[in-house]
Amino acid sequence: MKKVLLVTGGSRGIGAAIARLAARDGYAVCISYLRNREAADAVVGEIAKAGGKAIAVAADVSAEGDVMRLFKYVDDAYGPVTALVNNAGILEGQSRVEHMDAARLTRIFATNVIGSFLCAREAVRRMSTKNGGAGGAIVNISSAAARLGSPGEYVDYAASKGAIDTLTTGLAKEVAAEGIRVNAVRPGIIYTDIHASGGEPNRVERLKESVPMKRGGQADEVARAVVWLLSEEASYSTGAFIDVSGGR
Ligand code: NAP
């Protein structure tokens, strides 16, 4: 079967690592990004250089029209998706809940939660055997924050990842008999740019001693769990969660 993967937010960090690994595993890969075209083009270039297939599309996952256009683009380029990784996610400056306004909360939930729902919806429309599809696999990128709550840093972000966990559990059961597996990976503290978005680029260094393994994780270590869950090796796993968090 032809393997077509969409990784949202694939231009940098964990999404880029997933795209590179999946391309090596034979997927035709589409990465989406928000605005960093240069980074997206670099990932596509690396994959092509290694003999893989990849395209990049600018699309805001929180905008329904963009998501519709994104999936249509993949349909036209490679055929309907057989795999989706809901990876695009954001956090904002470290803050206590008492200082969070509605605009911030709306941004966090729009990208992290609504974006994942919209992409999952478009994927199910294409994958479900009920709709004439051939089945498929979805992996949602949650976070250890969903379990830990991120007090004093970003409880809003952690709560959005709690919603992702519930989406995973509910959707997995909803489409289990329609050929679609839905699982989640919960990364811990991983070396990517996301910590700079929270105002602390060196956050991993500050916190690594609190991790039972005493180190931060690499994006590739997360990618391996994701690509395994997408694969037929995980054929009886749905509604499952893999923590890639060094024991945190
Ligand atoms: P990152 O380095 O900040 O990269 C974020 C990616 O998402 C970029 O490709 C960005 O595109 C894209 N993006 C942001 N908003 C978007 C939107 N509205 N629509 C489409 N794409 C959007 O993040 P990361 O650390 O790799 O995180 C990836 C996922 O892992 C997120 O869901 C995050 O919550 C989760 N996670 C990360 C960690 C960690 O420690 N790093 C831990 C737990 C969970 P541009 O390049 O165009 O900006």
Boltz pocket constraint, residues with backbone or C-beta under 6 A from the ligand:
constraints:
  - pocket:
      binder: B
      contacts: [[A, 8], [A, 9], [A, 10], [A, 11], [A, 12], [A, 13], [A, 14], [A, 15], [A, 32], [A, 33], [A, 34], [A, 35], [A, 36], [A, 37], [A, 39], [A, 59], [A, 60], [A, 61], [A, 62], [A, 86], [A, 87], [A, 88], [A, 89], [A, 90], [A, 111], [A, 115], [A, 141], [A, 142], [A, 143], [A, 144], [A, 145], [A, 186], [A, 187], [A, 188], [A, 189], [A, 190], [A, 191], [A, 192], [A, 193], [A, 194], [A, 195], [A, 197]]
      max_distance: 6.0
